[in-house]
Structure formats: structure tokens, C-alpha cells
Amino acid sequence: MVRIAICGAGNRNRGDEGIGSESLKDIQNELSGDNFLFIDCGRSPQDFTKDVLDFKPDKVVVIAALDMHRGSGIVESLSADEARDMLHEDGQVDLEMFLGYLQNALEGEVVFIGFQPWSRKDGHGLSAEARNALVIIRGAVMEIVG
């Protein structure tokens, strides 16, 4: 059976930045079993590298807000390399390093699902665009999981 780790990253108190963490709730309602690992990485994804590696996944899906230079509300699946380039540009060094660690340490595929944020204001929750995108993110994960 294929082992899949699904990691949501982001700051829930900074607008759409928290979409990765928020999306895990919906996804966990759809998927279950010992072959899945769900991790809410919050603002420090690198702190969970060992947890992911110890699980020995065949595939890792990482979900987070990312400035992809597209219209707000867009959801896109990216390779880890594509995401790392954009994360570097966006100043998300911790998440960029997390993806790099996973790529180097695992033989399986690392996929990134990015959400183009509408707002990253401190003290705010998800925008309406982000809430609407949760369904699209769940669908993208289901497609990746197969």
C-alpha cells in the first residue's frame, strides 16, 4: 500500500497564509488509514522533517499559500523544484528548505499545492476566496492520491 504524507503549512493568524493548515481538516475527513500521515506544520515546517522521514512515505503533498504571480484564489499543483523557486522569491525560506530536505532524503515524489493568497493581514482568518478554494485543494489532493 502506498504511504502518503500530507502536510499543511502556514500561519492561521495571518489571513490566507493559514490555508495549508486549514485545508487538512477537510482532507482528513476524506482520507483515513495507516498509510496516511497528516501534519499541520503551522509556521515551522522544518520542525516536522523527522516526522515525515520516519513515516517513510512514497509520496509527500505539501499545501501552503504562495505568491505565484497569478490572480488571487488560484490553486496550482507544482513540482517541488518549481515551488522552491517561487518560495525563495516569496521569502518563505523555511518552507523552501523543508521541501529541499524532503527531496534530498526521500526517493518518492514531493508535490506542492500552492494557493495564491488574497490577503496576508495579521490578525485575520481566511478570506472568502481562500474558503472557496478549500474544495479545490481537497480535489487536487484526491487527484494526487489517486
Beta strands, then each sheet from edge to edge (+ up, - down):
strand 1: 4-9
strand 2: 36-42
strand 3: 59-65
strand 4: 75-79
strand 5: 109-115
sheet 1: 2+ 1+ 3+ 5+ 4-
end
